[in-house]
């Protein structure tokens, strides 16, 4: 496959993803058809089916892209650091800024109403990084994997609240609140060098 073919495939997939997201702002997923998506994307059904099996597969691809970007922004929170305090607002801020920039899709994923399991995928993507790239500074009688899951899934509740409040507060205000909560649970973490 040539580079121009690769670009064409990526461009077509991007148009289909954008079309589905635009339509989801108008209707529920179960009310949409492949035909509606292809018409919005200005392509045909054959093209759609050469890339995706159905609308759920297209939505799953959108969520996968979103989670990759989320992980990249999460990594930014400790980039070029050896350690950070749990109360460090700047450590939490990139995730909130990412959610805020992607409000519509963040709400769909965090609510978990459109794609079953999307809340777990969201959390697992954060757990993966925490488990593999960070470690607590202080020792704990609680197993680190259990603490990691508690922190991430507890933060999910915080994100759900923000979504339900329609992202009313700023990312910084939310990061400050989460930093305060995390500060009550652990002191700090160290970035694991590869």
C-alpha positions as CSV (number, residue, x, y, z in Angstrom):
1,X,0.0,0.0,0.0
2,X,1.4,3.4,-0.9
3,X,1.6,6.4,1.3
4,X,-1.1,8.2,-0.7
5,X,-3.4,5.2,-0.3
6,X,-2.8,5.2,3.5
7,X,-3.6,8.9,3.6
8,X,-6.8,8.4,1.6
9,X,-7.9,5.6,4.0
10,X,-7.2,7.7,7.1
11,X,-9.0,10.7,5.5
12,X,-12.1,8.5,4.7
13,X,-12.1,7.1,8.2
14,X,-11.8,10.6,9.7
15,X,-14.8,11.8,7.6
16,X,-16.9,8.8,8.8
17,X,-15.9,9.4,12.4
18,X,-16.7,13.1,12.2
19,X,-20.0,12.4,10.5
20,X,-21.1,10.0,13.2
21,X,-20.1,12.4,16.0
22,X,-22.1,15.2,14.3
23,X,-25.1,13.0,13.9
24,X,-24.9,11.8,17.5
25,X,-25.4,15.4,18.5
26,X,-28.8,15.3,16.7
27,X,-30.0,11.7,17.4
28,X,-29.3,8.7,19.5
29,X,-27.1,5.9,18.1
30,X,-30.0,3.5,17.7
31,X,-31.9,6.1,15.6
32,X,-29.0,6.4,13.1
33,X,-28.3,4.3,10.0
34,X,-25.1,3.6,8.0
35,X,-26.8,5.5,5.1
36,X,-27.2,8.6,7.2
37,X,-23.6,8.5,8.2
38,X,-22.3,7.9,4.7
39,X,-24.4,10.7,3.3
40,X,-23.1,13.1,6.0
41,X,-19.5,11.9,5.2
42,X,-20.1,12.2,1.5
43,X,-19.2,8.6,0.7
44,X,-21.1,5.4,-0.1
45,X,-22.1,2.4,1.9
46,X,-19.5,0.2,0.2
47,X,-16.8,2.6,1.4
48,X,-18.2,2.4,4.9
49,X,-18.2,-1.4,5.0
50,X,-14.7,-1.5,3.7
51,X,-13.6,0.2,6.9
52,X,-16.2,-0.8,9.6
53,X,-18.7,-3.6,10.1
54,X,-21.4,-1.4,11.6
55,X,-22.0,1.9,13.5
56,X,-20.9,0.3,16.8
57,X,-17.5,-0.6,15.2
58,X,-17.2,3.0,14.0
59,X,-18.0,4.3,17.4
60,X,-15.5,1.9,19.0
61,X,-12.8,3.3,16.7
62,X,-13.8,6.9,17.7
63,X,-13.5,5.9,21.4
64,X,-10.1,4.2,20.8
65,X,-8.7,7.4,19.2
66,X,-10.1,9.4,22.1
67,X,-8.5,7.1,24.7
68,X,-5.1,7.3,22.9
69,X,-5.3,11.1,23.1
70,X,-6.4,10.9,26.8
71,X,-3.4,8.8,27.6
72,X,-1.1,11.2,25.9
73,X,-2.6,14.1,27.8
74,X,-2.3,12.1,31.1
75,X,1.4,11.5,30.4
76,X,1.8,15.3,29.9
77,X,0.8,15.6,33.6
78,X,4.1,14.1,34.7
79,X,6.3,14.7,31.6
80,X,9.8,15.9,32.5
81,X,9.2,15.2,36.2
82,X,10.9,12.8,38.5
83,X,8.2,13.1,41.2
84,X,5.1,15.0,42.0
85,X,2.9,15.7,45.1
86,X,-0.6,14.4,45.1
87,X,-1.8,18.0,45.7
88,X,-0.1,19.3,42.6
89,X,-2.8,20.9,40.6
90,X,-0.7,21.0,37.4
91,X,-0.5,17.2,37.5
92,X,-4.3,16.9,37.3
93,X,-4.9,19.8,34.9
94,X,-4.1,18.1,31.6
95,X,-6.8,15.5,32.0
96,X,-9.4,18.1,32.8
97,X,-8.3,20.3,29.9
98,X,-8.6,17.3,27.6
99,X,-12.1,16.5,28.8
100,X,-13.2,20.1,28.5
101,X,-11.8,20.4,24.9
102,X,-13.7,17.2,24.0
103,X,-16.9,17.8,26.0
104,X,-19.4,16.0,23.8
105,X,-17.4,12.8,23.4
106,X,-16.2,12.9,27.0
107,X,-19.8,13.1,28.1
108,X,-20.7,10.1,25.9
109,X,-17.9,8.0,27.2
110,X,-18.0,9.0,30.8
111,X,-21.8,8.5,31.1
112,X,-21.4,5.1,29.4
113,X,-24.8,5.3,27.9
114,X,-24.0,5.1,24.2
115,X,-21.2,2.5,24.1
116,X,-21.4,-0.2,26.8
117,X,-18.2,-0.5,28.7
118,X,-16.9,2.9,27.7
119,X,-16.6,4.0,31.4
120,X,-14.4,1.0,32.1
121,X,-12.3,1.6,28.9
122,X,-11.8,5.2,30.1
123,X,-10.7,4.1,33.5
124,X,-8.6,1.2,32.3
125,X,-6.6,3.5,30.0
126,X,-5.7,5.7,33.0
127,X,-5.0,2.6,35.3
128,X,-2.6,1.2,32.7
129,X,-0.4,4.3,32.8
130,X,-0.6,4.7,36.5
131,X,0.3,1.1,37.0
132,X,3.2,1.0,34.5
133,X,4.7,4.5,34.7
134,X,4.2,5.7,38.3
135,X,4.7,4.5,41.8
136,X,3.9,5.8,45.2
137,X,6.7,7.5,47.1
138,X,5.7,6.2,50.5
139,X,5.0,2.6,51.4
140,X,1.4,1.5,51.9
141,X,-0.3,-1.4,53.6
142,X,-2.8,-1.4,50.7
143,X,-1.7,-3.2,47.6
144,X,-0.7,-0.6,45.0
145,X,-3.0,-2.1,42.2
146,X,-6.0,-1.8,44.6
147,X,-5.1,1.7,45.5
148,X,-4.6,2.5,41.8
149,X,-8.1,1.3,40.9
150,X,-9.6,3.1,43.8
151,X,-8.0,6.4,42.8
152,X,-9.0,6.1,39.1
153,X,-12.5,4.8,39.6
154,X,-13.1,7.4,42.4
155,X,-11.9,10.1,39.9
156,X,-14.5,8.7,37.5
157,X,-17.2,9.7,39.9
158,X,-15.7,13.2,40.0
159,X,-15.7,13.3,36.2
160,X,-19.3,12.1,36.1
161,X,-20.3,14.9,38.4
162,X,-18.5,17.5,36.2
163,X,-20.3,16.1,33.1
164,X,-23.7,16.2,34.9
165,X,-22.9,19.8,35.8
166,X,-22.4,20.5,32.1
167,X,-18.7,21.3,32.6
168,X,-19.8,24.4,34.5
169,X,-16.6,24.9,36.5
170,X,-13.3,25.5,34.8
171,X,-10.7,22.7,34.3
172,X,-8.4,24.4,36.8
173,X,-11.1,24.6,39.5
174,X,-11.8,20.9,39.0
175,X,-8.1,20.0,39.0
176,X,-7.8,21.9,42.3
177,X,-10.6,19.9,43.9
178,X,-9.3,16.6,42.7
179,X,-5.8,17.5,43.9
180,X,-7.2,18.2,47.3
181,X,-9.0,14.9,47.4
182,X,-5.9,13.0,46.2
183,X,-3.8,14.8,48.8
184,X,-5.9,13.3,51.5
185,X,-5.2,9.8,50.2
186,X,-1.5,9.7,49.3
187,X,1.5,12.0,49.6
188,X,3.2,11.8,46.2
189,X,4.4,9.6,43.4
190,X,7.6,9.0,41.5
191,X,7.8,8.6,37.7
192,X,9.3,5.2,36.8
193,X,12.2,5.7,34.4
194,X,12.3,3.3,31.5
